[in-house]
Amino acid sequence: MHDRGWTPPLPQTETPMSSTITELLGEDQKYLLEHRCETIDSSRLHLPGPDFLERVLCGTDRNQRVVNNLARLFGHGRLRDTGYVSILPVDQGIEHSAGASFAPNLDYFDPENIVKLAIEGGCNAVASTFGVLGAVSRKYAHRIPFLVKINHNELLSYPNTYDQVMFGQVDRAHDMGATAVGATIYFGSPESRRQIVEVAESFERAHELGLATVLWCYLRNPAFKTDQDYHTSADLTGQANHLGVTIQADIIKQKLPTNNGGYNAIAFGKTSPLVYQKLTTDHPIDLCRYQVANCFMGRAGLINSGGASSGASDLAEAVKTAVINKRAGGTGLISGRKAFQRPMPEGVELLHKIQDVYLDKEITVA
């Protein structure tokens, strides 16, 4: 009998919840740590845990090589064997330009420092481009799982256009020794249907070769900005997640929801009043829980992005995002600019503090 309500045993920590984490949460401490989700009960979710692969993944059509690589990803770094992941993504040299990304810290123009940060930071994997990871693959691919991003949006074309295009082939990532490949789809854009086909075909090939797959399920359409910016609404991002797991992404990357009601505000598509009356509230954990539900109730792990670096508040923002993701039933955090746009020791500290949230037994699923 499948126990969908199983609650994962969290690893023991030497001390109770760090006062640093509670201090970083500040005024939101009680709001986030004491919230109880009364929308979608956690008993309906396939929650992260040490046995997640055996309990959930091994019942799928993934071949043994995919299972092995996912076991390698989940079994690496400070969060190894917990069912949670912490990933360092550094593809911003293309997505946002190298100058915009690395001028604050010149060290990261050198790909080796990107991989070193992920290793020192105790991450489960490092995600970057063919060029970055290929430049150091023989030295590091056996030391930390590589997640190769296979498509990108480049901003050198003028006028700027927003389209994810393929930068390489899955077979090359496999030859490099990668554990997984990642891709972005701009759901809602005029190019999205072509991107869906490209990525679906690439993910099928990745699974044939035994690579795990991670999908950046982002929204992009000027019409999604009306009275608010609904690119991060729970209902629209939730549907993007549902499309992502449909093309068999093993892990979904999504921005943390900041609002809701995109379907109704934009007046398109189809939804149900129950989404807003019973399945969500305005609490960030409940909004994120709806994202998890759209990942086949957690059968595919949801990792939320850490967002742009905003300076002194980065550490507090990262910890808050991690708490929301974990308590919603998510699988971890993928945070880049907050870590690499600062000296390496500070970046390592930030990554460790994110991981501490997932290691802390007192921060439970809501």
Steps between C-alpha positions, in 0.01 A plus 500: 500500500633841401518727802439844351484657844844382612694771681875480431732470798723805487870468587588580858685824564739554790297789636137618469403749232777750449433838654664644190221359282229637725676836517523510122127435472443804721138613511402206278620239750161410648318559170716244319599251768161458669278498190280194443393430146124439483467506124672187362586270786857370514366143524416528130860582405793281407737670741879513482682249716799264506297229319344730237662321207383156613158624607418711195752491215554126479135455406541709185620417148847648567778255418756391755763745376266795566429366848875465559568858396215636711637298790837664439344847496294440816794327664753783473586802715379608842141396423598154378246226567238735647279524189580871471737675259701820489624591151729783388387633158737726306369544146450873544805579286273427204156569645591843644842567334839423648560864594174536689558170678872490578609864526411497875747212547759444227593156637199347331607588149715188559285184479714315753396738777134431424554128559716567805222711655251215451741252660596722792136598540397137549259501206341190350589619150633789293289621206659694217565517127673261263795739490540551874471134597685372196797721583565307823310174455793258518616658824163526674221291343582210732507727806158664478195427282489716187164639382552629145259769381433423133303810390524871573366845427783727381471877527751614236251504212361848439227577562486251786281199447403243759527147366672193639707334228710185510872548566604136476397138491411265785756248374778752563386546859504123540852476358609772743400279791194701599245364745209705363396750236286806551295720269265798513161537337339843484142384548245748366735644239443475123805271486386267776355226280826467307694499827271229644573275202876567513527441872271195501716339231819590687367365830398176330855464368643587841297225665612253233860582591426480873514872580258667739300801379429839661261753347496874564121558466494875446221718366557776248236713330451879524126439541571331835567846645175683572410644840779274636779290354342157467815332373530371856134431577431165665235393250705574187832369636314195627375426149851551362622242751226261389612534139860443611433171676290394201814501282667294776722746676637326809537828689314827443663838560254781559501851640334538838140618453437861599127530417207306354208533262688540175239314298220727622695825475612434144168336407634207302530123520303286741504470876260420785367715785615221734862587423450832677226408750638171638840410355688823572508796737719809488757337732830433315521141628150424369583659165816292474304189608285549189818499289602171664155351434541575130824299500287184519458554875875502549589198285732745320691712750440876504804719549448874525748755371686731735444809287724796421760632742380806689796553729488492879159329514607202286558261789166575663315472167666167419413351840141622474463343154645172627256493794203561270612232254568240768182560697296491176636153419767607252831328434753781535646822374706596197680825578772663290548877493449537873801266545745582222467878492692524828835371636515120503498460883179706514351302214582174678341632820182594314474155338559332835230707665249399231595136558466544876130563449457159338718331763306647790253247642292775663410658165231258389256462212194716568 
